[in-house]
Amino acid sequence: YWARVASRNSTGALAWSQVIAARTLASDKSAPKKVLGLNLDITPDNKLVMLNWSPVLYDVTGATENLAGYNVYRSSVLAQDYARRNSVPIIPTIYSEPYDAQSTYYKVLAVDQAGNESDDSFIVDTSKNAYSLAVDRVSNIKMPQDILQQNKNQFKADLDISSDTVASQEFGPVIRSMRFSAVRSDTNEIIKDFILSKPEIEIMLHYSIVAGKVANGFAPKNAPASVSPDAVSATAAPESLSMYWFDGIKWVKLGGRVDVARQTLSVKTAHAGQFQIRSVARPTEFRMDSSGQSHKIITPNGDGWNDSVIFRFENPKTVEVTGKVFDLTGAFVGSMKQGPEENTLLWDGTDGEGRVARGGIYIFQIEAAGKVFSGTVVVAR
């Protein structure tokens, strides 16, 4: 645009300046990409909390980011009340402050020169766990922070965890349905069949209470809503809600732990993926049946297909559970290992020395609460 300035004297005469030209810069409305690779350590003398993270180089459109720095936020609770720790953006990708020996949560946001902040990083705590919160700010996925860091995980890339609600499935017996996905930072691709070697992932899903009953979907507190007359009562949730996981072919019952006060159902697993809370009667004692056996035949050749058999059971009183495998002569072959969820055992077709068992029929025995559950599994070679 063009402009000039005028002044008026006591007689009313105007005097004009020269015409000047100016242009406006397009405002920057593109936020930086979120911070990944967040890592928390505590110094050996327990005096400092040390944070470091991977640098943010681009904005959400993929353009090179004109970064001002980073803001560090801290809270004593996971989902709220985060306060910024730095008065001006931090330039280096490292931050430290005194450690007060309390359980504390941190997140880091990138900020550009226009003041746009990135989305939240995943959250880390002083126990070195990482969390990703769902949109309801209660449901979340938790795992050791190392799993998401490129210099420590098997993927050699920083990982992000995305979550989304599958609202179209939240009707009838399905109370909540959510998907948690691990995403590579270098390709932005979802990692299919994301699985760890042991159940180090904790999935927590929130359920809503409306008029004293468990409601389908997410209903904010005091929100007007209706529930089915035959819906589960809030007090019956521990005996009536179970977690399910989709293994790519079928829904697998995992059970889980109900926290009535927080209105959550949690389970430990080795998988990411899609999970549901369903209303279904739960046993009060240890229970296992043939439906909990993942395969009748295994081929332990290391190709990743049918290499092992998983035994799933329900264990509401968390009694000790052990599993052993014998050949048809009754000779001991090997012990079962921890499976991919907390209420599972696994046999990988090997003996106590790690040798693959010969082809044939084997007898398994699972013992819990003074009872023995047995059956057979075939090793095909």
Summary of the structure (lengths in Angstrom):
residues: 381
radius of gyration: 27.9
end to end distance: 80.4
largest distance: 120.7
contacts: 1095
relative contact order: 0.09
helix: 4%
strand: 45%
